[in-house]
Amino acid sequence: MRRRLCDCFLLPLVHSGPYRPGRGGGADLRGPRAAARKCAQAEVASRWWRAACATAWNMGRRSRGRRLQQQQQRRPEDSEDGAEGCGKRSDTGWEGGYPEIVKENKLFEHYYQELKIVPEGEWDQFMDALREPLPATLRITGYKSHAKEILHCLKNKYFKELENLEVDGQKVEVPQPLSWYPEELAWHTNLSRKILRKSPQLEKFHQFLVSETESGNISRQEAVSMIPPLLLNAQPHHKILDMCAAPGSKTTQLIEMLHADMNVPFPEGFVIANDVDNKRCYLLVHQAKRLSSPCIMVVNHDASSIPRLMIDVNGRKEVLFYDRILCDVPCSGDGTMRKNIDVWKKWTTLNSLQLHGLQLRIATRGAEQLVEGGRMVYSTCSLNPIEDEAVIASLLEKSEGALELADVSSELPGLKWMPGLTQWKVMTKDGQWFAEWDEVPRSRHTQIRPTMFPPKDPEKLQALRLERCLRILPHHQNTGGFFVAVLVKKSSMPWNKRPPKLQGESAKPRDPVQSSPAGPTGEKAASPSELERKLVTGIGDAESAERTEDLEKNGNKKDGVCGPPPSKKMKLFGFKEDPFVFIPEDDPLFPPIQKFYALAPSFPRMNLLTRTTEGKKRQLYMVSKELRNVLLNNSERMKVINTGIKVWCRNNSGEEFDCAFRLAQEGIYTLYPFINSRIINVSLEDVKILLTQENPFFRKLSNETYSQAKDLAKGSVVLKYEPDPTKPDALRCPIVLCGWRGKASIRTFVPKNERLHYLRMMGLEVLAEKRKERTAVTDESDESAASSGPPEDEVNADQGAEQAASPDAANTGSDSAGAPLPGKETQGDSGVDTLVSTTESRTDL
């Protein structure tokens, strides 16, 4: 309004007087007199502008005053009848003047009642469940060696405290395990945030969940979201592709499956997690980083056209096929109504009609990259058959027997589900129904496609076995709505039958995967058979030639350097990524590290990389051998956001010591099996002292620890605790910590949340009042990892999170000859002993 008023005031001035637009669009003024007139008019214009702004502001202020007065007059009536109020306090909290969202949608109810997705007689229960808030669920990270300790701590400490607890006269419901999740590693609770603030016990439980989530020991994840990775049945040797991975909860499950055996630091398999949104990729990095795995790579591509990757097999380039593919596609999300309340108001069938084509293209691309005998899971959080069974039916039809639905009814005992639909209709946003493609008028052909309808032939329809799909309904087990289909690949897709030749070499018997065109849903109307013919023709030779050309170009790139793809080939947006530079064999950087830590001959030094080609290498990262193969052979094809875990960090004055690099806690569990020197075995009491005191002197530690540390040179050390089998009541999981041996003291370099995790496992608890004082000290780098920051921040997301002061600071007093740590790592843990009760005050263990 202010702008309109200002325009009214200024418009007469601009188009009056001696201002006459010239050829260049400016005023036609010449000479000193004209210049004087121009200055005078500019001053007048300035005064008019200020007056106009003041007038507009006053008018707006009076208008706001009138609205406020009207609201105050209506407020007594609203408070009496409970209608919509402005700032009133209700049972559910402050409403802030916004009308409460009505959980009703007549079109939604009409649509799904017509499709009969709910068993007869259960419709009211179904709708009542959708209107209830979704219970919170958590999953204990299964591959960590201390997962059982966390479960034991939850059941015997936190849950027991909640058993007889009452809040506002109501008994608190104790969290319950998900009956279908293995080994009681997933739990759900109906506790709301409002209730959590009303009881000290609940507040302590909530802080435990938050801290353990940040440490990567617990993941807060919706129950139905845990189903697809379980049905994928991934093994440590599998090559896995997560096509639409962000925000990363399912990806973390897959990483856990790779590391089922913690004694194997480098599983043969890996996870490539992809997302089309560049910003969400960094959230994905943050989630994956919590698990500290060298077998995860985050890439940024459109899933419907994700490039086929090449790997080197005995000196020969081959197409990379995946053993497992998770295809959790974008969807309308009407199964998430319990947590996304906006869906009630915004739901329409148009969302499903618009997404169907993209979902089918993504699923087709996934099927192409799946190895024969491999398994692909297609899932959505939608209940609409246009996004679910229609996509699966179309994919199965055009695969011509190459794909089939697997029967997974017995793989998750305890899970309640409904079979997939075999008949459905299509409805427009206006409520018009179509049972067959032939009924659709030509004017609707751009919106409704033939692949949205079930097959006409009853025999064909029966052969698809769509009833093997799983539909999860909210009222059956108090969850969200979900759809899952498990596909197994029996042979190559029909348009991939002819194997292309790679650089003049004969292809292996395995059928390589060819990329499909834009997808099964084109711009023009066509029958399904015509669409299939489109897919079969025009594919193979051209792309083979392009692949050969790419391979030849890859051979000319700088050895060991994997940079971002060139902008001419891929128009990808987002932050510019730093290159991945593998450490060459003759690099003088590595021998001092190898000598200082006495690394085993089996240490895979070729898997070390940095993120810089110039200057000093400040951090060293490590990936698995298989991911190194992928990186080196596909730098021209894919945009890598992040991969590898940090294993060493440079000290600023590291040249004063025998080794310029210290160990990083992030990668210590991967690195420890190869280290044969600078290991100090500590007792449980030593661990408590090291984690509760900033830099304890040798005399505070046990005699055994002192005797091991006194002969070591200053520098980075490994602190290892092994459980004592003769003490069954003590901590039963091993602990490996990074530390620094100073002149007369030892300190640990452990992130704050991980430090608190270990202390909890040993029976020590964070003091609530001290914790609140320390919340402002949380490191900024941890927060940047979840943001859309540049890759350098992402790669070093835990640099500040380690909260490590420099060894100079750690070696105060007589112990002053230390090496300061780089960058943010100099900000640190001073006063960490105030966070927890010290070992002197606790004798119960």
N, C-alpha and C positions, 0 to 999 in steps of 0.2 A: 504494500500500500504506500509505503514511504517513497518507493521508486516512482510509482505512478503520479503521486502528488508533485514530486520534484520535476518530473517531466512536464507537468502542466505549467509549473512556474517558469521553467527555463525555455520551453518551446517557443514562446513569442520572442524572447530575446535572441535566440539563435538565428531565427529567420527574419529578423528586422535589421535596420541600420545598414552600414556600409559593407557588411560581410556578404560577399557574393562568391559562391563556390567557383574556383578556377578549374583549370583542366586537370590538375593533379588531385582534385578533391579538397584542397585547402582554400583559404580566403584569397581573393584577388586584390591584394593590398600592395601598393608600391610607394616608395619614398618615405621620408621621416615622418610626415604628417600621418600617413597611413599607419606607420608603426605606432605612433602615439595613440591613435584611435584604437588600435588593436589592444594595447596595454590597458587603456581605460575601460574598454568593454570586458576584458578579462577580469578586471577588478569588480566591475558591476556583476558579472556572472558569478564570481565567487561569493559576493554578498547575497545574491538571490539564492544560491545553492545552500548557504548556511541557514537562511530564513526558511527555505522549503523543508530542510531536514528538521528544524526545530518545530515547525508546524505539524509535520507528520508524526513526530515523536509525541507531541502533546495530544494529538487526536488518538493515537494508539494507547496512550496512558489512560485517557478518559474511557476508551472502549473497554480496556482491561478492568477498570474500576467498576463499570456497569455490570460486566460478566460476574465479577467476584460478588457484587451485591446480590445479584439474582441467585447465585449458588448458595449464599448464606440464608436467603429467604426460603429456599427449598429444603435446606438441611434438616430442620425439625421433622418434616413429613417423612423424609427418607429414613431417618433413624427410627421412626415409629413402625413403619411397615416393612423395613428390611430391604427396601428397593435399592437401586444403584445409588451410591453415595459418593461424596467427594472427600477423600481423606478419612473416611470413617474406619473405625477399628472393628473388624469382624473376627469370627472364629478362625478364619484362615489367614489372618494377618492384615497388614495395611494394603488397601486396594488402590490408593493413590488417585482416586477420582476416575479410574477407568472402569467401564462396565465389565462385569464378569462374563467370561466366554461361556455361552450356552452350549453344552455338549449334546447338540442335536443336529442332525442333517438328514432331512427326509429323503433326499435323492440317494444318499448312501444306504439308508435302510431299504428303500425300494429296490435298489440295484442288487444288493446281496441277498435279499429275500427271494427275488426272482431267480437268482442263480443257484439258490439252495446250497450255499457253502457250509451252513450250520445244520447239524442233525435236527430232525423234527422234534419240536418240544423244547429246544434249548436256546431259542432266539433271545428270550428275555434275559437269561443268564449271560449270554454272549454280550448283549448291549450293556448290562450292568457292569460286567467286568471291564469293558472299554472305558466306562466313566470313572472307574476307580484309579487312583494313582498307582504307578508301576512300582513294585517292591525293588529295593536296591539289592544288587547281587555282587558278590566278590569271588575272585578265583585266586587260589594260592598257586604261585608259580611252581609248576611240578618238577622241573628239572634241577632246581637248586638242591644242593645236598642238605640244606637245612629246612626243606619244605615240611618235613615231619615235625621239626621243632616248632615251626610257626603254627601248625595245626594243633599241636599239643598245647601251646601257649594260649591259643584262642579258646579251645574247649575247656581247659582246666583253670583258666584264670579269668578271662574277660566274659565268657559266656556264663560261667558259674556265678559271677557277680550280678548278672542280670536275671537270674532265675526267680528270685523273690522280690524283685524291684518293682515299686509302684510309683507312678508319676501322675499327679492330679487325680488320685483315687483309682487309676486304672493300672492293671498289671501289664508290665512291659513284655511284649512277645519276644522270646529268645530266638535268635537266628537259627534257621534249619538248613541242613544240607540238601542240595539238589539230588533227588533220588537216582537220576540217570547219569550223573557225572561220576567218573571213576574215582575211587579212593577218597571220597568225601573232600575233594579239593575245591568244591564250589559251594557257596552258601548264599542264602537270600534272607532278607529281613524287611519288615514293614516300618522300621523306625524312620520317622521324618526328621528333617533338620530342626524343626521347632521343638520336638521332644528332646533331641540331643542336647539342646542348650539348657534343659531344665534339671538335669541331674549330673552330679560330678562323675558318677560311674559311667554314664553314657558319654559324657564329654571326653573322658579318658579313653574309652573305646573308639570314639571318633578320631581322636588324635593318633591313636595306634594305627588305624586304617590309613589315614592320610600319610603318615610317615613311612609306613611299609609300602604304600603304593609308589611313593617317590623313590624308594630304594629298589623297586622292581621285584619285591618279594610277594606283592599282592597286586592283582589287576582288578579294577572295578569295571565290570563288563556285564551287559545285559545277558540274561540267561539264554535266550534263543540264539544270541550271537555266538555262543560257544559251540553250537551244534555243527556247523559246516566243517571246522577243522577236525572235529572228532570223526566225522564220517569220511573225511579225506584219508584217514588212516595212514598218515605220513610216517616214514621210517628214517633213521639217521642217514641212510645212503641216498635218499631221494632228492632229485632236483625239482624244486617247487617254485611255481610262479603264482603270485597273488596279484591278480590283474587290476583290481580296484581296492587298494589296500588301506588308504587313510580312513579313520585316524589311527588304526594299527592294532586294535585289540585282537583281531583274528591272527594277524601277523605274529604277534608275540606268542600265541599258542603254537603256531607252526615252528617257531624257533625253539620252543621248549621241546617239541617232539624230536627235533634234530639232535638235541643234547640230552637224550634220554639216559645215555651212559656218560656220567660226568668224568670218568677216567679217560675219555677220549677227547683231547682238547680241540682236535680238528676233524669233525665228522666229514665223511665223503660228500654228503649232500649240502645244499645251500638253499636259501630263500631269496628270490628276486621279488621285491615289493614295488609295485608300480602304482602311480596315481596321476591323473591328468592335471590336477590342480597343483601348481608349483608351490603355493603357500602351504597347502595341506601336506605336501611332501616333508616339510620341516617338522610338522607335528608328528608325522610318521617316524622321522629320524629320532625325535625325542623319545617316543615310545620304545623303539627298537634298542636305543642306547641303554635303556635300563637293564637289559638282559646281558649286555657285554658279550656279544657273540661275534666271532670273526667270519661268520657264514651268512651274513645278511648284506644285501645291496639294495639301496633305494634308488629308483629311476623315475623319470618324469616323461610319460608318453600318453597319448590317447590310446586307451585299451583296445579300441576297435581296429586300430592299425599299428599295434605294437610291433616293432621290427623283429624279424627272425634273427637270432644271434648265431654266431659261428664259434666253434671251439677247435682247438688243435688236438687231434688224436694221432699219436705216433707220427707227427710231422705232416699230417694231412688235415686239411680244413673240412670240417663236417658241420652240418646243421645241428644246433642244440635243440633237442626235444626234452620236454619236461615229463617227469614221472607223475607229478601231481599238480593240478591247476585249480586254484580257488577263484571262482568267478562270481563274486558278490556284487552284482551290477547295481548301478543307480536305479532308483525306483520311486514310485509316488509316495511310498511310506505310510499307507493307511493302516499298516499293522502297528505303527508306533503312536497311535492316538493317545495312549495312556501317558506318554511322556511329552509328546509334541502336540500340545492342545490346539495349536493353530490349524492342524489338519481338519478338525471338525468344521471350521468355517470355510476353509479353502478347498475342500475335497470336491473333485469333479472327475468324471470319466475321461475328460480331455487329457489329463495328465498321463494316464496309462496309454492312451492312443498315441501320444507324442513320444513316449519313451520306448514303445515296443520295438521300433526299428533299431534304435541304438543298442538295446539289450540283445537283440538277435545278432547284430554285427559283432558285439563283444563275445558272445557265446561261440559264434562261428570261428572267430579268430583264435579263441582258446582251444577249440577242438582241433584246429589245424596244427597247433604247436604241441599237442599232446602225443606222447610216444604210444606206440601200439601196446596194448595191455595196461596203459596208464588210466588213472581215474581223475575225472573232473567233477567238481561240485558246483552246481549252479544254485544260487540262493538270492532271495529278495525279502525285504520286510514289508511286502505287499500281499494282500489277499486276492488281488484281481487276477483272474485267469488270463487276461490279455498279456500280463507281464510274466505269468508263471507257465501254465500248461501250454499256452499258445506258442511261446518261444521254444519250449522243449519239443512240442509236436513238429513245428516247422524245421527245427534243427535235425530231428531224427528222420524226417521225411527226405530231406535233401542229402542226408548222409548215406542213404541207400544201403543201410545195414552196417555201415562202418562204426556207428555208435549204437549203444543200447543202454536202457535204464537198468541199473543194478538194484537188486532186492536187498535193502538194508534194514528191513523191518526188525531184525533180531540183533542189530549191532549196538543199539542203545536201550537195553532193558530198563524199564521204568519210565520211558518217555511216552507220553500220550500224543497220538497224532491221528490225523484223518487222511484217507487215501486221496490221491489227486483226482480232479474232475475229468470226466471223459466227454461231457457235453456242456457247452456254454454259448451264450449269445453276446453280441456286441451292442452297446448302447452309446448314443451320442450324448453330448452334454445337455442337449435339449430333451432327453428322455425318449428318443426314437430308437426302436429296437430293430436289429437285423440278425436273422438266424443263419443266413448263408451269404456268400460273396455275391451271388447272382442278384440278390435283393437290393444291393447297395447302388443307389443312383450315381451316375457319372460325376455329378457335382460333388460327391463325397469321396471320390477315389483318392484324392490327395491326403485325406485324413484317415480313412479306413483302408487297410491293406488286406490282400487275400490270406496272408500268413496269420491273421488274427483269428481265423475260424478253425474249428476242428475239421479233420478230414471227413469227406462225405462217405467214403467207402467204409462200411462197418468192419470188414476184415482188416483193412489197413489200420483203422483206429484201434482194433483189438491187438494187433501186432505191436503197436507202440507201447503198450502196457503202461499207460499214464497213471494207472492206479498205484504204481510204485513210487510216485512222488509223495513227499511228506508235507502235509499242511498242519501247522501248529496253530491252534485256536486259543485265544487269551483266557477263556473261562475254564479250560481243562486243568491247567496247572499254574494258574495265576502268573501268566507271562504276557509278552507281547505277541502279536500275530507274525507268522513267518512261513516261508515256503522254501523247501529244499528238494533238489533232484540230484541224484548221483549217476553220472554217465561213465561208461567204460568204453574205451576205444578198441574195436576188434581188428580194424584194418585202416589203411589210408583213406582219407576222404576222396570221393570220386573224382574231384578235379585235380587231385595230386597223384594220380596213378602213374603218370610218366615222370620218371626221375630225371632231373636236370643234370647236366655235366658241369663239374666244377674244375676250372682251370685245366681242361683237357683230360682230367682223370676220370676213370669209371666210377660211378657212384656205388656206394655199398648197397647190399640187399635192402637195408632199411630205407623205406620211402621217405624222402625229405618232404618238408611241408612247404607248400606254396601259399602265398598270401591271396586272399580273396579280394574281389572288387569292393566297392563302397558298402555293399551289404545286400541282403536278400530283399530289402524293401527299397525299390527304386522310386524315381519320381513319377514314372508313368505306370498306369494300371497294367498288370500282367498276371497271367495265371501262374500258379506255383511251378508248373513244368517249364514255362518260359523263363522263370527266374532261375531255375536250376541250370538250364542251358546257358544262361548268361554266365554263371559261375564256372562252367566247365570250359567254355571257349575263351581264347585270348589270354590264357594264363600259362606260364611256364617258361617259354623261350626268352621272352623279353626280360622277365625278372631274373632268369638265370644269367643272362648277359650282364645285367646290372650288378648282380651279386659278384660275378667274376671280376668286373671292373673295380668294385669296392675292395675285393680281396687284394687285387694288384696295388691299389692305392695304399691299403693298410701295410703292405710289405715295405713301402717306401717311408713310412713314418718313423720318427725317432724312436729307437729301441727303448722299451721300458717306460715310455711316457704315454699316458692315456688321458688326453685332454677332452674338453667338451666338443660336441660335434660342430662342424662348421655351419654358420648361419645360412649359407646358401642351400644346404641340403635339408636342414630342419629349422623351421621357423618356430622355435620354442621360446616362450617368454619366461621371465623370472630372473633370478640373480645369476650373475656370471659365475660359473663354477671354477674353482682352482683345479689344476690337473692332478692326476694320480701318477706319481713318479716312483717307480720301483728302484730300490737301492741296487746298483750294479755290483757284481761280484768283486771287482777290484776297488771298490770305494774304501778309502782309508778310515771312514767313519766307524766301520763295524769291528775291526780287530780289537781295539781297546775295550769295547763293550763285551765282546766274546771272552776276552781274557779276564776282565774284572769280575764277571758273573760266572765264569767257568761253564759256559753254555755247552750242552751236550752236542756231539757231532751230528746228531739227527735233527738239530734245530733247523727249521726251514727258513734260512736267511733270505732266500729269494722272494719270500712272501712279505718282506718288509717294504713299506712305501712311505713317502712323505707327500705333502700337498704343495710343494714349491719347487721350482726349477732354478731359482736364484737365491743367493745369500745362504745364511746358516740354516740348517735343518733344525727346527725347534721341537718338533714332535715326530715320533716314529710310530707308524700304525702297522697292523698286521691283518692280513686276510688269509683265508684258506687257499690251498693250492688250486682248487677248482674255480674259485672266484678270480684268482689271478689269471687263469686261462681265459675266462670270460672277458675280463678287463682288457687284456692285451690284444684280443682279436676283434674287439667291437667298439673301439673308441670313436670310429666314424659313424656308427649306427645309433648309438644310444646316448642319452643325457643322464649321466650318473650324478645323483645328488649327494650320496654319502655311502661309504662302505668301510669296513675294517674297524678295529678297536685300537685305542691308544695304549701302547705298551711301554714307551719310554718318553721322558721329557728332558729337555736340555736345561741344565743349571746355568744361570748367567755367568757365574765364575767357576764353571765346572772344570776349566783347564787346570785349576789349582789341585785337583784330585786326580786319581788314576783314571777316572771315567767321567766324561762330561755329561752323561745322561743318568737320570735317576728313574726308578721304576714308577709306573703309574698304576694306581689301584684298579682302574677300569679293566686292565688286561692282565692282572696278576694271576687269575685262575687259569688263563690260557698259557701264560709264560712260565709259571712255576714248575711244571714237569720237566722243563729243560734246564733249570738253574741248579748248579751243583755247588755253588759257593755263596757266602754271605747270607746263610740261612741260620736264624737263631730260633731254636725251639723254646717256646715259652709255656708257662703254666697258666691255668685259668685265672689265678690271682694276678699274675703279671699282665694278662690281657685287660683285666679290670683297671689296673693302675695306668696302663698305657692309654686306655680310652677315656679315662676320667681326669687325667692330669696332663697338662700341656707338654712338658718335656721333663719327665721324671729322671732324677739322677740314678746312676747305676746302683747306689746303695739301697734304693727303694725297691729294687727288683730282687728276685730270688737269687741264691748263690749260683744255681745252675745257669741261669740266664746271664749273670755277670761274668761267669767264667767263659762263656761262649763269645760275649761281646768285647771283652777287654783286649783280645788279640787282633780284632778286626781294625782295618784302617777306616778313617772317617769316610762316610758316604752312604749310599742307599743300601738298605738291608731288607731281607724277607723275614717276617715274624710269623712263625707257624705254631698253631696249637693243635695237638692231636688228642682226641678224647681218651680218657683213661678207662679201659674196660672194667677195672676193679671198682670204679665209682659210678654205678648205674644212675645215681641221682644227679650227676653233673651234666653239663652240656654235652650232647651226644653227636654234634656235627663238627667237623674240622673247620678251622678258621685260618685264612692266609691274609696277612696285612702287609702293606708297604710301610717302611719306616726309614728313619735317618739316624745313623750312628754318629753322634757328635763327639766332642772331646771327653765329656764326662756324663753324657746323658743320651737317652734314646727317645725319639718321638715318632708318632705315627702320622702318615699322610692318608687319611681316610675321609671320604665325604661325610658331611654331618649326619645325613639320614642313615647311611650305612653304619656309622658309629652308634647311633641310637638303636638301630636294629640289633646289633650284637649285644649291647648292654641289656636290652629287654630280654633277649634269649638267656642271659645270665641272671635274670631276676632283678635287675636294677631298673628303676622307672624314672622318667623325666618329671621334674617338679613343675607343676602347672604354672606357678607364678613366674618362675625363671624362664619357662618356655615363652610366655607372652612377652617378656622383656627382650627376648632374643629373636622374635619373629622379624624384626626390621633388619637383622644382620644377614638374612638369607642371601645367598650369592646371586648377583644379577645374571651371571652366565647361565644358571639353571633356568631362569625365566626366558632367556633369549632362545633357548633350545626349542620351546614350544611356539615361538613366534615365527614370523616369516622373514627371519634375518638371513644374511648372506651365509654361504656355506662355511666360511672360516669360523664364524660363530658357532655354527652347528657342529662342525667337527670338534671344536674345542669347548663344546657345551658344558663339559664337566671340569674344565680347567679351573674355574673359580669354585666349582662345587666341591672340589677336594678340600677347600678351606684350609689349605696348608700354609703356615707361615714359613718364611725362609729359614734354612738351617742356621743362618746368623742369628735370627730371632730365637730359634730353638736352643741355641747354645749360649745362653746368657751367663753372666758372671765369669767363672773360670773357664767355661766352655764357649769360647767366642770364635773359634776358627771354623766357620761353616760356610756353605755355599748358598747364596740366595736363589730362590726359585724364580722362574720367568713370569712376567706379566701379572695377571690377577691372582696367581697362586700365592703371592706374598700377602694377600689378605686372608686372615685366617681364623684359627680356632682359639684365640686367646680367651681364656675364661671358660673353656669348655667344661672344666671340672665343676663349674657352678650349675651346669645343666642337670647333673645327675647326683644322686646320693653317692658319696664316696665309699670305697671299700671298707674304710675304717669304721663307718657307721652302720655297715650291714654285715651281720655275722650269721644270717640265716642260711647261707649256702654252704 
